[in-house]
Amino acid sequence: MSTLDLVPDSERTGLIGMLPASARPYASLMRLDRPIGTWLLYWPCAWGLLLGGVNGRWDLALWFLLGAFAMRSAGCAYNDLVDRDLDAQVARTRLRPLASGRVSPRAAWVLIALLCLVGLLVLLQLPLVAQLTSLASVALVAAYPFMKRITWWPQAWLGLVFSWGALVGWASVTGGLDPAAWWLWVGSVFWVVGYDTLYAIQDKEDDALVGVRSSARRLGSRAALGVGLFYIVALIGWSLAIWSVRPEPLALLALLPAALHLIGQAFRADPDNGDKALALFRSNRLTGLLLALGFAAVGLSQAA
């Protein structure tokens, strides 16, 4: 397999290598070698579903996973279309398919359209209120790639986008958007800002060279402290969500495993160590699972 088929932070090199050579650039464009993004988009959907009590719609857990995969893949392709000139100037991203010329913009648009059709299939499985909630995020998604050019906090915008599934998941099983859903979303937003600040640490030098802004650059040597504060606010939001569903102090213990994990991330973060920051970023797959178990314990017991 050619090194052109992979970017430096590829996670599953074997998966790309097993594909025909003609398919590899498209697989890379969709980030098939980095499934972490699909999981991070999926978990808020699952949290809304579980904290909302599921209401017999266990099938949505799989539909949301398919939707997260399709829309994350489409989002990556769209982001790379917008950023292809910038990506060509950054060491970590210069080998991306659009930046290196291995995929044409027209072919990328076709891929995005096909992936959006998969997303539409998932959308049709949801009740109307959840469909409308999902569609309300389209403008946020479309604007995201431009945020790094106009604000120091593109991670906050990503938080709005990647957390929207919490609202969709909740609306899918409750038929509305109660305060618990909004608190769940707020907590998720700050969780995203925290983990994406970790991710941005690895790009600080390249971002400075090409004039791209990020929370990691803005916070500088205080990035680890910032991550910790973002996680604390996230935990407060999630606590209020749980309290809205089950106002008992004991219910808040459902957050304890995830809280300990997030605190550990913040204490281990090093603003000058990109490799460690990337590993901590990826560990948020476990955060998502721990929270899913906690929200399930609260939501399902309340539903019963």
Buried (B, 14 or more C-beta within 10 A) or exposed (E): EEEEBBBEBBBBEEBBBEBEEEEBBBBBBBBBBBBBBBBBBBBBBBBBBBBBBBBEBEEBBEBBBBBBBBBBBBBBBBBBBBBBEBBBBBEBBBBBBBBBEBBEEEBBEEBBEEBBEBBEEBBEBBBEBBBEBBEEBEEBBEEBBEBBEEBBBBBBBBBBBBBBBBBBBBBBBBBEBBEBBBBBBBBBBBBBBBBBBBBBBBBBEBBEEBEBBBBBBBBEEEBBEBBBBBBBBBBBBBBBBBBBBBEEEEBBBBBEBBBEBBBEBBEBBEBEBBEBBBEBBBBBBBBBBBBBEBBBBBBBEBBE
